[in-house]
Amino acid sequence: MTPEDELAFQLTAAGIPYEREFKAIPGRRYRWDFRLTGTRILLEVNGGTWTKGGHSTGNGIQRDYTKSNLALIHGWMQLTFSSDDVRSGRAMDQVDDLCKQLLTGETKA
């Protein structure tokens, strides 16, 4: 199971609705792995960070920075995770924390 599929499973199990392969910026080719439905939250899983995958080369890192910055400029919040974050449950913990903060307006100390 890919890390993206695993995160989709975790989001579904937590009852968090999402869209996959979401194009957040009109006119750009960038797609984010997930958009949490009804929010301006994007989730990105950068796999291959330890294996010289696309996200760990100089060009890949630069492309990821540009993509992340454009999301912010266009009013999106992006959480970025490694495969290890997804498999360990850290990604879901952070998504859950963010969703709770947005619902209650409270932040963690």
Secondary structure, DSSP 8 states (H G I E B T S, - for coil): --HHHHHHHHHHHTT--EEEEE--STT----EEEEETTSSEEEEEE--TTTT-TTSSHHHHHHHHHHHHHHHHTT-EEEEEEHHHHHHTHHHHHHHHHHHHHHH-----
